[in-house]
């Protein structure tokens, strides 16, 4: 057995060492092929560190030949965004039709997007197990402390990859290093006949107990990252998916972990909401764990390619128009005259949009009060688009098909744009775990098993940051040329009105709605929404109500519907089942709902 090492470059990130890929050489070869390294050579300090870097590589979306990184292990803009009420597939009707099936809840086990997601996650799991097994054969040259840290990092990643699989497919196999054998393809054919949450929690708990408070290299997980993901695993078990009732035991576990993170004083909210979406403010005080990216003029192999389809159709990006925010999402950012969300009525009237209006034609923007986070999340008519130019109809490939809005959070700001050959690749990290998540999960727990007033206090912390006028998108005026604009100093781009909840919370149902709305407003277009609806047990109710209105705006949704008890999870890919045969019988079984 030989393993081929593919070298890559990346500065300031742990991925600088390279990625490890697996391949088999024919037994009859008398000498190893150039560029290969034997198992004996990998069973060394340098070898196992290289394998660990290869496992980290799978978090970035890269690592599988012939597969786009946006089908990768981490970013869920397709599976958690397009299939939610946050976004449409976007672009035009003929582009990536397999995404259109997912958007309409026509989930099929033959869908290549599902197949590729499965491949990416289980390749990541295989790499973590390879790290752990190879480490067992490293007898010298590595300290006990470093050995423990390698185990902790590998188990963190293994728990993370299994977590992603569990929330996608419900019944999935857990593959441990005890059963995994890189020389035996059959070893990974583990049945999906048990609940794997305990295994995921076991990996994350072990990592939490062994990892340090802080790392010397950015991008490696800390004790706090493992604790936050362990709390997240408990939150995902915090409600009965069929009835939406709280699982108080799991919420109690989550609450204790979340309170420990808050009490540590290690993290705080950034001054401005936007600082969580800029290249220049990566790995900031709010960050608990980020997927690390980098790009240079000479090398773009470590850049953020996961969102490469989700850019405006106009210059300087020029492609590809996917993942367009829904009208429902834009409407959710409306506030009342007191600056509070419209929890029940936000979708009764649309925020004005420019569908069918040319970029240089007259347009009267929406004058009502809005949450300022809208214009850091959604590109819309008349608003400066992350410092590049004012958004207009030319940003959109086909407004009639998917509306007038663009995604925004993932874009690199102008000073970090155009570094590589592809203008849609950047060094903008994916903030997959940040302190605001901890605060709002803790607020969820307080509503169900604690204090409504403490929940209100936590939500108000999020809203106070959003209300910082220094973080508002500024007003910009269109210049004579399309790309020209001028900033109006001291003026905001829209009528931003946002305030805290100042009346005591005494109604549990209202408090629950307020926390869930805040969660949507804070994390919209980050790939979490579908899975939030899933874990709360309200996906069918919310998404069918969404479809009833959206089908009047988007004709391709007219026959779409979400089936309760089925569409909360995706079908296991047919390829995975076909490749799981052992002794003539598949070890994987399809979800009975499919």
matplotlib code that plots the C-alpha trace (Angstrom):
import matplotlib.pyplot as plt

x = [0.0, 1.3, -0.2, 0.3, 1.0, -0.3, 1.4, -0.4, 0.5, -1.3, -0.1, -1.3, -3.2, -2.6, -3.2, 0.3, 1.7, -0.4, -3.2, -3.0, -4.9, -5.2, -4.3, -3.3, -0.2, -0.2, 1.6, 3.8, 5.6, 9.2, 9.6, 7.2, 6.1, 7.7, 5.8, 4.6, 5.3, 5.0, 3.0, 6.2, 7.3, 4.0, 4.2, 6.5, 5.9, 6.0, 3.9, 1.1, 1.1, 0.7, -2.2, -3.9, -3.5, -5.2, -8.2, -8.4, -8.4, -11.8, -13.4, -12.6, -14.6, -11.5, -10.1, -12.1, -11.1, -13.8, -16.0, -16.7, -15.9, -19.4, -20.5, -18.1, -18.2, -19.0, -20.8, -24.5, -25.8, -27.6, -28.7, -29.5, -30.3, -31.9, -34.1, -35.3, -37.4, -34.2, -33.3, -34.1, -31.7, -31.3, -29.7, -32.0, -34.2, -31.7, -28.7, -28.0, -31.4, -30.6, -30.7, -34.1, -35.4, -34.0, -35.6, -39.0, -38.5, -38.4, -35.6, -34.3, -31.4, -30.0, -29.4, -25.7, -25.6, -26.5, -24.1, -21.2, -22.0, -22.0, -18.6, -17.1, -18.1, -17.1, -13.8, -13.2, -14.1, -11.8, -8.9, -9.4, -9.4, -6.3, -4.6, -5.6, -4.5, -1.2, -0.4, -0.6, 2.4, 4.5, 6.8, 9.3, 10.0, 6.7, 6.0, 3.1, 1.6, 1.7, 0.3, -2.6, -3.3, -3.3, -5.8, -7.9, -7.9, -8.6, -11.6, -12.9, -12.9, -14.4, -17.2, -17.7, -18.0, -20.4, -22.4, -22.9, -23.9, -26.4, -28.3, -28.4, -29.6, -30.8, -29.7, -26.1, -23.2, -20.6, -17.2, -14.5, -10.8, -11.3, -13.2, -11.5, -8.6, -7.1, -6.0, -9.5, -12.2, -14.8, -14.0, -16.0, -19.2, -20.8, -24.6, -26.7, -28.8, -28.3, -28.5, -25.0, -25.5, -23.8, -20.7, -20.7, -20.9, -18.1, -15.7, -16.5, -16.3, -12.9, -11.7, -13.0, -11.2, -7.8, -7.6, -6.0, -7.7, -6.0, -3.9, -0.7, -1.8, -5.0, -7.5, -6.9, -9.8, -9.6, -11.3, -14.0, -14.6, -15.2, -17.4, -19.5, -20.0, -20.9, -23.5, -24.7, -25.1, -27.2, -29.3, -30.0, -31.5, -33.3, -36.7, -38.9, -38.9, -42.4, -44.1, -41.8, -41.8, -38.7, -36.3, -35.4, -32.6, -30.6, -31.3, -30.0, -26.8, -26.5, -27.2, -24.4, -21.9, -23.1, -23.0, -19.4, -18.4, -20.0, -18.5, -15.0, -14.8, -12.8, -15.3, -17.3, -19.4, -17.6, -18.4, -20.1, -22.2, -20.4, -17.0, -18.1, -18.1, -15.0, -11.6, -9.9, -11.6, -11.2, -10.6, -11.8, -13.0, -16.4, -14.8, -14.9, -14.1, -13.6, -12.9, -9.7, -9.1, -6.2, -5.4, -2.4, -1.7, 0.4, -1.8, -5.6, -5.8, -6.5, -9.1, -12.8, -14.4, -17.4, -19.5, -18.0, -21.4, -23.0, -21.8, -23.6, -23.8, -22.3, -18.7, -16.3, -17.6, -19.4, -21.0, -23.0, -26.1, -27.0, -28.5, -30.7, -32.4, -36.2, -38.7, -39.9, -36.4, -36.2, -39.7, -38.5, -36.2, -39.1, -39.5, -42.4, -42.2, -40.5, -37.7, -38.9, -39.5, -42.9, -43.1, -46.5, -47.1, -43.8, -44.8, -48.1, -46.6, -43.5, -40.5, -40.4, -38.1, -37.0, -38.1, -38.4, -36.9, -33.6, -30.7, -30.8, -34.6, -36.5, -37.1, -38.7, -37.2, -39.0, -39.4, -40.5, -38.4, -35.8, -33.4, -29.9, -28.7, -30.8, -28.3, -25.3, -27.1, -29.0, -28.0, -31.0, -31.8, -30.1, -27.8, -24.0, -22.9, -20.0, -18.1, -18.1, -21.1, -24.7, -27.0, -29.3, -31.1, -27.9, -26.7, -29.3, -29.3, -33.0, -35.2, -38.4, -37.2, -35.6, -36.3, -34.2, -31.9, -28.3, -26.4, -23.8, -22.1, -19.6, -18.1, -14.6, -14.4, -12.7, -9.3, -9.2, -10.7, -9.0, -6.0, -6.3, -7.1, -10.7, -12.6, -15.0, -12.3, -11.2, -9.7, -13.0, -13.3, -16.5, -17.4, -19.1, -19.1, -19.2, -20.1, -23.5, -24.6, -23.7, -25.8, -28.8, -28.7, -28.5, -31.5, -33.4, -32.5, -33.6, -37.0, -37.7, -36.0, -34.8, -35.6, -37.5, -35.9, -32.4, -33.5, -34.6, -31.2, -29.3, -31.4, -30.9, -27.1, -27.4, -29.8, -27.7, -24.7, -27.0, -28.2, -24.7, -25.0, -21.2, -22.1, -24.9, -24.4, -23.9, -26.1, -24.5, -25.5, -25.1, -22.5, -22.6, -20.9, -22.4, -19.5, -19.3, -20.8, -20.4, -20.9, -23.2, -21.3, -23.4, -26.4, -27.6, -28.6, -32.2, -34.6, -32.8, -34.9, -33.9, -34.3, -34.1, -37.0, -37.6, -40.8, -40.4, -41.0, -43.9, -45.3, -43.3, -44.7, -43.9, -40.4, -39.8, -40.9, -38.7, -35.6, -36.2, -36.8, -33.5, -31.7, -33.0, -32.1, -28.6, -27.6, -29.6, -27.9, -25.2, -26.7, -28.3, -31.9, -33.3, -31.5, -32.9, -36.4, -35.7, -34.4, -37.3, -39.8, -41.6, -40.2, -43.4, -45.5, -43.1, -42.1, -45.5, -46.7, -43.7, -44.5, -48.2, -47.0, -43.8, -45.6, -47.5, -44.1, -42.1, -44.1, -41.8, -42.8, -46.5, -46.7, -44.0, -44.8, -43.0, -44.0, -43.9, -42.1, -40.1, -38.5, -36.9, -34.0, -32.5, -32.5, -29.3, -27.6, -28.2, -24.5, -23.7, -26.2, -24.9, -21.3, -22.2, -22.8, -21.1, -21.5, -24.3, -26.3, -26.2, -25.1, -26.8, -30.6, -32.6, -34.7, -38.1, -39.6, -38.1]
y = [0.0, 3.5, 6.8, 9.8, 13.2, 16.2, 19.4, 22.7, 26.1, 28.2, 30.9, 31.7, 28.4, 24.9, 23.6, 24.7, 21.2, 19.5, 17.0, 13.3, 11.2, 7.5, 5.2, 1.7, 0.5, -2.8, -5.5, -6.5, -3.2, -3.6, 0.0, 2.6, 5.3, 8.7, 11.0, 8.1, 7.3, 3.9, 3.1, 2.6, 6.1, 7.5, 5.9, 8.8, 12.1, 14.0, 11.4, 11.4, 15.2, 15.2, 12.8, 15.1, 18.0, 15.8, 15.3, 19.1, 19.6, 17.8, 20.6, 23.1, 21.4, 20.3, 16.8, 14.8, 14.5, 15.3, 17.0, 20.6, 21.9, 23.4, 19.8, 19.4, 18.4, 21.7, 24.5, 23.9, 26.6, 24.0, 21.6, 24.1, 27.3, 26.5, 24.0, 26.5, 29.6, 31.8, 31.3, 30.1, 28.1, 31.2, 31.8, 30.4, 27.4, 25.3, 25.7, 22.9, 21.3, 18.8, 21.7, 22.6, 19.1, 19.7, 23.2, 21.6, 18.9, 16.2, 14.4, 11.4, 9.0, 9.4, 13.1, 13.8, 16.6, 14.1, 11.6, 14.1, 15.3, 11.7, 11.0, 14.2, 13.5, 9.8, 10.6, 13.0, 10.3, 7.9, 10.3, 10.9, 7.2, 6.8, 9.4, 7.5, 4.2, 5.4, 7.2, 3.9, 2.7, 5.8, 4.5, 7.3, 10.9, 12.3, 13.5, 12.1, 15.6, 16.0, 12.4, 13.3, 16.5, 14.6, 12.1, 15.0, 16.9, 13.8, 12.9, 16.4, 16.2, 12.7, 13.9, 16.9, 14.9, 12.4, 15.3, 16.7, 13.3, 12.7, 15.9, 15.2, 11.6, 10.7, 7.0, 6.9, 4.6, 5.6, 4.4, 4.2, 3.6, 0.2, -1.1, 1.0, -0.6, 1.3, -1.9, -3.4, -1.7, -3.9, -2.5, 0.7, -1.3, -0.6, -0.9, 2.2, 0.3, 2.4, 5.9, 7.6, 10.6, 8.9, 8.2, 11.8, 13.1, 10.6, 12.0, 15.7, 15.0, 13.3, 16.2, 18.7, 16.9, 16.8, 20.0, 23.2, 26.5, 28.1, 26.9, 28.4, 27.8, 29.4, 26.9, 24.1, 23.5, 24.4, 22.9, 25.6, 24.7, 21.0, 22.1, 24.3, 21.5, 19.1, 21.6, 21.9, 18.1, 18.3, 21.1, 19.0, 16.4, 19.1, 18.7, 15.8, 16.1, 14.7, 16.8, 19.8, 19.2, 19.9, 17.2, 18.8, 16.3, 17.2, 20.9, 20.7, 19.1, 21.8, 24.6, 23.5, 23.5, 26.8, 28.5, 27.3, 28.9, 32.2, 32.1, 31.5, 35.1, 33.8, 35.2, 38.3, 39.8, 41.9, 45.6, 45.4, 42.6, 42.8, 41.9, 38.2, 38.3, 40.2, 38.8, 41.5, 40.5, 36.7, 34.7, 37.6, 37.7, 36.2, 33.3, 29.8, 27.8, 28.8, 26.9, 28.5, 29.7, 31.6, 32.8, 34.4, 35.5, 32.5, 29.9, 29.6, 26.0, 26.9, 29.6, 29.5, 27.8, 26.5, 29.6, 30.1, 29.9, 32.5, 35.7, 38.5, 38.2, 41.6, 42.7, 42.4, 38.8, 37.8, 34.6, 32.6, 34.0, 31.1, 31.1, 34.2, 35.3, 34.8, 37.6, 35.9, 36.4, 40.0, 40.6, 39.0, 42.0, 44.5, 46.0, 47.9, 51.5, 50.5, 48.6, 45.0, 42.2, 41.4, 37.9, 37.0, 39.5, 40.1, 38.4, 40.1, 42.9, 42.8, 45.0, 46.9, 45.3, 46.2, 43.1, 44.1, 47.6, 48.4, 49.5, 53.0, 53.4, 55.3, 53.3, 54.2, 52.1, 50.8, 53.5, 51.4, 50.5, 47.7, 45.7, 46.8, 43.2, 42.9, 44.9, 43.0, 39.8, 40.5, 42.5, 44.7, 47.7, 51.0, 49.6, 49.6, 46.0, 45.5, 48.5, 47.5, 49.2, 49.9, 46.8, 46.8, 44.5, 43.8, 41.8, 39.1, 36.5, 36.1, 38.2, 36.6, 33.2, 33.8, 37.4, 40.5, 39.7, 38.6, 36.8, 38.9, 37.6, 35.4, 38.1, 39.4, 43.2, 45.2, 45.3, 41.5, 41.0, 39.9, 38.4, 35.2, 34.5, 33.6, 36.7, 34.4, 32.8, 34.5, 34.1, 34.8, 32.1, 30.3, 31.1, 27.8, 28.4, 31.8, 33.2, 34.7, 31.1, 30.1, 33.1, 32.2, 28.5, 29.4, 31.7, 28.7, 26.6, 29.4, 29.6, 25.9, 25.1, 28.3, 32.0, 33.9, 37.1, 35.6, 34.6, 38.2, 39.4, 37.1, 38.1, 41.8, 41.3, 40.3, 43.1, 45.7, 44.8, 44.9, 48.4, 49.9, 52.8, 52.5, 49.2, 50.4, 50.2, 53.8, 55.6, 55.7, 57.7, 56.4, 58.2, 58.9, 55.5, 52.2, 51.4, 55.0, 56.0, 58.4, 57.9, 60.3, 60.7, 60.1, 58.7, 55.2, 53.3, 52.7, 53.4, 51.3, 51.0, 48.3, 48.1, 45.7, 43.9, 46.2, 44.7, 41.6, 38.3, 36.4, 34.5, 31.3, 30.9, 34.5, 34.2, 31.0, 32.8, 35.8, 33.6, 31.6, 34.8, 36.3, 33.1, 33.5, 37.2, 36.7, 33.6, 33.9, 32.7, 30.8, 27.3, 26.7, 27.5, 24.2, 22.3, 24.7, 24.0, 20.3, 20.2, 22.3, 19.9, 22.7, 22.3, 21.1, 23.8, 26.7, 25.5, 24.7, 28.1, 29.6, 27.8, 28.9, 32.5, 32.0, 29.9, 33.1, 34.8, 31.9, 29.8, 26.8, 26.3, 26.0, 22.3, 22.1, 20.8, 19.6, 16.1, 15.9, 12.9, 12.6, 15.7, 16.6, 14.4, 13.5, 10.0, 8.0, 8.2, 5.1, 4.8, 4.5, 1.7, -0.1, 0.1, -1.2, -4.8, -7.4, -11.1, -10.3, -8.0, -4.2, -3.1, 0.3, 0.5, 3.4, 5.7, 4.0, 7.4, 6.9]
z = [0.0, -0.9, -0.1, -2.4, -0.9, -2.8, -1.6, -1.3, 0.0, 2.5, 4.8, 8.3, 8.3, 9.5, 6.0, 5.0, 5.1, 2.4, 2.0, 2.0, -0.5, -0.6, -3.5, -4.1, -6.1, -7.9, -5.9, -8.8, -9.0, -7.9, -6.7, -5.3, -7.8, -7.4, -5.0, -2.9, 0.7, 2.4, 5.5, 7.3, 6.5, 7.4, 10.8, 11.9, 13.6, 10.3, 8.6, 11.1, 11.2, 7.4, 7.7, 10.3, 7.9, 5.3, 7.6, 8.2, 4.5, 4.2, 6.2, 3.5, 0.8, -1.1, -1.0, -3.5, -7.1, -9.6, -7.1, -6.6, -3.1, -2.7, -2.5, 0.3, 3.9, 5.6, 3.8, 3.7, 1.5, -0.6, 2.1, 4.8, 2.8, -0.5, 1.1, 3.7, 3.7, 3.5, -0.1, -3.6, -5.7, -7.8, -11.2, -14.0, -14.5, -16.4, -14.2, -11.7, -12.0, -9.2, -6.8, -8.1, -7.0, -3.5, -3.4, -4.2, -1.6, -4.3, -2.5, -4.5, -3.5, -7.0, -6.6, -7.1, -4.6, -1.9, -3.1, -3.1, 0.4, 1.7, -0.1, 1.4, 4.9, 5.0, 3.3, 6.2, 8.7, 6.9, 7.2, 10.9, 11.5, 9.4, 11.7, 14.8, 13.5, 12.1, 15.4, 17.2, 15.1, 15.8, 18.5, 18.9, 18.1, 19.5, 23.0, 25.0, 25.1, 21.3, 20.9, 23.1, 21.1, 17.8, 19.2, 20.5, 17.2, 15.2, 17.4, 17.2, 13.4, 13.5, 15.7, 13.5, 10.3, 11.9, 13.2, 9.7, 8.4, 11.3, 10.7, 6.9, 6.9, 10.5, 10.4, 9.4, 10.3, 12.9, 11.8, 14.5, 14.3, 15.9, 12.9, 10.2, 8.3, 5.4, 3.8, 3.9, 1.9, 3.7, 7.1, 6.4, 5.6, 8.9, 9.3, 10.0, 12.5, 15.7, 16.9, 16.7, 18.8, 21.8, 19.6, 18.4, 21.9, 22.9, 20.3, 21.2, 24.9, 24.6, 22.5, 25.0, 27.9, 26.0, 23.9, 25.3, 26.2, 23.2, 20.2, 18.9, 15.4, 14.1, 12.8, 15.2, 17.7, 21.3, 24.4, 23.9, 20.3, 21.3, 24.1, 21.8, 19.3, 22.1, 23.3, 19.7, 19.6, 22.7, 21.2, 18.1, 20.4, 22.4, 20.8, 19.7, 15.9, 15.6, 18.2, 18.8, 22.6, 24.5, 25.6, 28.9, 29.8, 26.6, 27.1, 30.6, 29.3, 26.6, 29.1, 31.5, 28.6, 27.2, 30.6, 31.1, 27.7, 28.7, 32.2, 30.8, 29.5, 26.5, 23.9, 23.3, 20.5, 18.0, 18.0, 14.5, 13.1, 9.7, 11.3, 11.2, 7.4, 6.4, 5.4, 7.5, 10.7, 10.6, 13.8, 15.9, 19.6, 18.6, 16.7, 18.4, 15.3, 11.7, 8.5, 7.3, 3.8, 2.1, -1.4, -3.1, -6.6, -7.2, -5.5, -5.0, -4.0, -0.4, -1.1, -0.3, -3.3, -1.4, -2.4, -5.8, -7.5, -5.2, -6.7, -8.6, -12.4, -13.0, -12.9, -11.1, -10.3, -13.5, -12.3, -11.2, -9.5, -7.2, -3.7, -4.0, -0.7, -0.6, -0.3, 2.9, 4.4, 3.4, 4.9, 8.2, 8.7, 9.0, 12.5, 14.1, 15.1, 18.3, 16.5, 17.4, 14.9, 13.5, 14.9, 13.4, 10.6, 8.9, 5.7, 5.2, 3.1, 1.0, 1.3, -2.0, -4.6, -8.1, -10.0, -13.6, -13.1, -14.9, -12.7, -14.1, -14.0, -11.3, -8.1, -4.8, -2.1, 1.0, 3.6, 6.5, 9.5, 9.0, 11.0, 9.9, 9.6, 6.4, 4.4, 5.6, 4.7, 1.4, -1.6, -2.7, -4.9, -4.0, -1.3, -1.5, -2.0, 0.4, -0.9, -4.6, -6.3, -5.7, -6.1, -9.1, -11.5, -13.4, -10.4, -11.2, -14.0, -14.2, -12.0, -13.2, -12.2, -8.8, -7.8, -7.3, -4.3, -3.9, -1.1, 0.6, 3.7, 1.9, -0.3, 0.3, 0.7, -2.1, -0.4, -0.4, -3.8, -7.0, -5.4, -7.4, -11.0, -10.2, -8.9, -7.0, -4.8, -1.6, 1.8, 3.6, 6.3, 7.1, 10.8, 11.6, 15.4, 17.0, 20.3, 19.1, 18.5, 22.1, 23.4, 21.4, 22.1, 25.8, 25.3, 23.8, 26.9, 29.3, 27.6, 28.0, 31.3, 32.9, 33.2, 30.5, 31.8, 31.3, 27.8, 27.1, 28.4, 26.1, 23.0, 23.9, 23.8, 20.2, 19.4, 21.1, 18.8, 15.7, 16.8, 16.8, 14.3, 13.5, 11.9, 9.7, 5.9, 4.8, 2.2, -1.2, -4.3, -7.8, -10.0, -13.7, -14.5, -13.3, -11.0, -9.5, -6.2, -3.4, 0.3, 2.2, 5.5, 8.6, 6.8, 6.9, 3.7, 4.9, 7.8, 10.3, 13.5, 16.0, 19.7, 22.6, 24.3, 27.2, 28.6, 30.8, 29.1, 30.8, 27.9, 27.1, 23.6, 22.7, 24.1, 22.1, 18.9, 19.7, 20.2, 17.1, 15.0, 16.4, 15.4, 11.9, 11.6, 13.0, 11.0, 7.8, 4.6, 6.5, 5.8, 9.2, 8.8, 7.4, 10.2, 12.9, 11.6, 11.6, 15.2, 16.5, 14.9, 13.0, 9.5, 7.9, 9.4, 8.6, 5.1, 3.8, 5.0, 3.2, 0.0, 0.0, -0.4, -2.4, -5.1, -6.0, -6.6, -8.0, -10.5, -10.3, -6.7, -7.5, -6.9, -4.2, -0.7, 2.3, 3.7, 7.5, 8.7, 5.5, 4.2, 7.5, 6.4, 3.1, 1.6, 1.8, -1.6, -3.7, -4.5, -0.8, -0.4, -3.5, -2.3, 1.1, 0.0, 2.3, 1.6, -0.9, 1.4, 1.8, 5.2, 4.7, 4.7, 3.3, 5.6, 5.7, 4.7, 1.3]

ax = plt.figure().add_subplot(projection="3d")
ax.plot(x, y, z, "-o")
ax.set_aspect("equal")
plt.show()
